[in-house]
Every structure is written in structure tokens, then in C-alpha cells.
Amino acid sequence: SYAVGILSTQHVYPTDVSVEPPPRRTRGRPATNPVPSVESRSAADFIAALPETTFRRVSWRAGTKGAMRGDFAAVRVRVADGPALRTGRHLPGAEVWLVCERRSNERKFHLTNHPAEAPLVELVAAIKARWVCEQGHQQMKEELGLDHCECRNWHALHHHVLLTMIAFCFLQHLRLREKNGRPVGQSRTAPSSDAAPDPATPGADAQALRQTLSTLPMPGLLPA
């Protein structure tokens, strides 16, 4: 699944568009290129034609000043990224979500390939996950030397990036563990007041670590 920002000038089609045979010509060579049943429109014009009730208030993360909210509208479209015609237009491509984020002085547009039954909250969460990925990338570069690998070998780069991500996930696990009220240096036999797994249980730390990794944007780094 992906979510990508686009320009407001990106053209899209409605989902019920069809590709029809070209009209017959009375003179000259017969046309061979198919034509869409309706004209494509820019993403901005497509969203502007929707009713106001399409926009809904969605909260996607708790920020330093409270919950972060915004007005979003989502509609299924087909992107005009198919084969190009002689007129410069493009035939309809895959069916995706067109999501518009409305702010006080601007609008941002995104495309996601999530399933048609995906709720709006899930689409917004995928769009806003970019901040989490950027924070992880920045911290791995500043604290763990992600950008210190000087090589021209793919395997060496892959191993360096993988080990850096594993180290970041472990440090994130310790950070969240301490944030939840249990100091990192606490004895394994000491009772815990939080809802974390019992430290005396074999494999509890590994289970807690896997649970932490599942909340990060880099799942599947450690074996189950």
C-alpha cells in the first residue's frame, strides 16, 4: 500500500469511465486510438465538484499541543496515467483513492491504492505516516550512523541499513519501556506496576520487543 502527494493539476477520471472505439471518419485514414467516454479533470476541479458534506474532520496523531486534526475528503477515481493519445491526453489507469486535505489557506492532494472499503481514518493515517518515517530516518542518521557506510556493494549497504534499523528499533523499545514507567535498569524479579508482560515470564522481553516493533514503520526485522 502507498500514499503519495500529487499536484492539483494531476488529471483523473471518474470510476465509471469506459474506453470506447474511436468515431468513424468520413474522410482520411480511419482512427485507431480508443477514446474515454468522459473528459478527465484536474484533481482540484474534481474535489471542488464534490458536496461540502464529503469533507470530514479526522484526527491522526497526538501532538505536543494536543490532537492533530484536519478536514479530509476522499473519493474513488481512475488516474489519467494510461497510454498517451495523439492529443496529449492519457487514458484512464488504475482505480485509487483521491484524498484532499483542506487547510485554512491551501489544499493538498494525495493518491492511495488502499482497498475500496478502507475507511477515511486509515487513508489519513497512511498519508501522515510520512512524518514518522522522516523522524526515524533522521534519528538513524544522527545517532546510529546510517549515512556512514561508504561502499559500492549492495550486500554491504543492505547489511548496514538492516543492522542500523534493528539498533534503532531496540533503542526505541527501551525508550518506550522507560516512558511507560519501568526504568531500563529495573531488576527482572522486581514487580511491575504497569500493564507490560511479567518480566519473570520466559520470553517476556522478546514479546514486548516484538510488540514495540509492530508499532514502528519498519516491521518484520526480527524473527518471530
C-alpha positions in Angstrom: 0.0 0.0 0.0 1.2 3.5 -0.7 0.2 7.1 -0.3 1.8 9.8 -2.4 1.3 13.5 -2.8 0.3 14.9 -6.2 -0.1 18.3 -7.8 -3.6 19.8 -8.0 -3.2 19.7 -11.8 -3.0 15.9 -12.0 -5.9 14.7 -14.1 -8.2 12.0 -13.0 -11.4 10.2 -14.3 -14.5 9.0 -12.5 -14.6 5.3 -11.8 -17.4 4.7 -14.3 -15.3 5.9 -17.2 -15.1 3.5 -20.1 -12.8 3.3 -23.1 -14.7 3.3 -26.4 -13.7 2.7 -30.0 -12.8 5.8 -32.0 -15.5 7.5 -34.0 -15.7 6.7 -37.7 -14.3 9.2 -40.1 -15.8 10.0 -43.5 -12.5 11.1 -45.0 -8.9 10.2 -44.4 -7.4 7.3 -42.6 -9.6 5.6 -40.0 -8.8 6.4 -36.4 -7.3 3.6 -34.3 -6.8 5.1 -30.9 -9.6 4.5 -28.4 -11.2 7.4 -26.6 -12.5 7.7 -23.0 -16.3 8.2 -22.6 -15.8 11.3 -20.4 -13.1 14.0 -20.2 -10.6 13.9 -17.5 -10.4 16.7 -14.9 -7.7 18.1 -12.6 -7.7 16.8 -9.0 -8.6 20.3 -7.8 -11.7 20.6 -10.1 -12.7 17.0 -9.2 -12.7 17.8 -5.5 -14.3 21.2 -6.0 -17.3 19.5 -7.6 -18.0 17.3 -4.6 -20.6 18.4 -2.0 -19.4 20.1 1.2 -20.5 17.1 3.3 -17.8 15.0 1.7 -15.2 16.6 4.0 -14.9 15.1 7.4 -12.8 16.1 10.5 -10.2 13.4 11.2 -7.6 13.2 14.0 -4.5 11.2 13.1 -1.9 11.8 15.9 -1.4 13.4 19.3 0.9 16.3 19.0 2.7 18.4 21.6 -0.2 20.9 21.6 -3.0 18.3 21.6 -4.6 16.1 19.0 -3.7 16.9 15.4 -6.9 17.3 13.2 -7.8 18.3 9.7 -10.6 18.2 7.2 -10.3 15.5 4.6 -12.3 14.3 1.6 -11.8 11.0 -0.3 -13.3 9.7 -3.5 -12.5 6.8 -5.8 -11.1 7.8 -9.2 -9.0 6.5 -12.0 -5.8 8.3 -12.7 -5.1 9.7 -16.1 -1.8 7.9 -16.4 -2.6 5.3 -19.1 -1.2 5.3 -22.6 -0.9 8.7 -24.1 -3.1 9.7 -27.1 -2.1 11.9 -30.0 -4.0 14.8 -28.5 -1.8 14.7 -25.4 -4.4 13.2 -23.1 -3.9 9.9 -21.2 -6.3 7.0 -21.0 -7.6 6.0 -17.5 -5.3 3.9 -15.4 -5.8 2.1 -12.1 -8.6 2.9 -9.7 -7.3 4.6 -6.5 -8.3 6.9 -3.8 -8.1 10.7 -4.3 -7.7 12.4 -0.9 -7.8 16.1 -0.3 -6.6 17.7 2.9 -8.2 21.1 3.4 -6.4 23.8 5.4 -7.2 27.4 6.0 -5.3 28.8 3.1 -4.4 25.7 0.9 -5.3 22.3 -0.2 -3.1 19.2 -0.5 -3.9 16.3 -2.7 -2.8 12.6 -2.4 -3.4 9.3 -4.1 -3.5 6.0 -2.2 -4.0 2.5 -3.5 -5.8 1.2 -0.4 -8.9 -1.1 -0.9 -12.2 0.5 -1.8 -13.6 -0.4 1.6 -10.8 1.3 3.5 -12.1 3.9 6.0 -11.1 7.5 5.7 -9.1 7.3 9.0 -6.9 4.6 7.5 -6.2 6.7 4.5 -5.3 9.7 6.6 -3.0 7.6 8.8 -1.1 6.3 5.8 -0.7 9.8 4.4 0.5 11.2 7.8 2.9 8.3 8.4 5.4 10.2 6.3 6.4 12.3 9.4 7.2 9.1 11.4 9.3 7.7 8.6 11.2 11.0 8.3 11.8 11.1 12.1 13.1 7.6 12.1 15.4 8.3 9.1 16.8 11.5 10.7 17.5 9.8 14.1 19.2 6.8 12.5 21.5 9.2 10.6 22.2 11.4 13.6 22.5 8.8 16.3 23.3 5.5 14.7 25.5 6.3 11.6 23.1 5.3 8.9 24.9 7.6 6.5 28.4 6.4 7.5 28.5 3.4 5.2 31.0 4.2 2.3 30.7 1.2 -0.1 29.7 0.3 -3.6 28.5 -3.2 -2.8 24.8 -3.8 -2.5 25.1 -6.5 0.2 27.3 -4.3 2.3 24.8 -1.5 2.1 21.9 -3.8 2.8 23.5 -5.2 5.9 24.5 -1.8 7.2 21.0 -0.4 6.8 19.4 -3.5 8.3 21.6 -3.5 11.4 21.0 0.2 11.8 17.3 -0.3 11.7 17.5 -3.2 14.2 19.5 -1.0 16.6 17.0 1.8 16.2 14.1 -0.5 17.0 15.9 -1.8 20.1 16.6 1.8 21.3 13.0 2.7 20.6 11.9 -0.3 22.6 14.0 0.9 25.6 12.7 4.4 25.2 9.1 3.4 25.3 9.7 1.0 28.1 11.1 3.7 30.3 8.4 6.1 29.2 5.7 3.7 30.4 7.1 3.8 33.9 9.5 1.0 34.1 13.2 2.0 34.2 15.5 0.3 31.9 17.8 -0.9 34.7 15.0 -2.4 36.8 15.6 -5.9 38.1 13.8 -8.7 36.3 12.4 -10.0 39.6 11.0 -6.7 40.8 7.2 -6.3 40.5 6.0 -4.1 37.7 3.1 -1.7 38.2 2.3 -1.2 34.5 0.5 -3.4 32.1 3.7 -4.8 30.5 4.2 -8.6 30.4 5.6 -10.2 33.5 9.4 -9.9 33.4 9.8 -13.2 35.1 8.0 -15.0 32.3 10.4 -16.6 29.8 10.4 -14.7 26.6 8.5 -11.7 28.0 11.1 -9.2 26.9 11.2 -10.6 23.4 7.5 -10.5 23.3 7.5 -6.9 24.4 10.1 -6.0 21.9 8.1 -7.6 19.0 5.1 -5.6 20.2 7.1 -2.4 20.0 8.4 -3.3 16.6 4.9 -3.8 15.3 4.1 -0.1 16.0 7.1 1.2 14.0 7.1 1.8 10.3 9.7 -1.0 9.8 8.0 -4.3 10.6 9.5 -7.7 10.2 13.1 -7.0 11.0 13.4 -9.7 13.7 12.3 -13.3 13.6 9.0 -14.2 15.3 
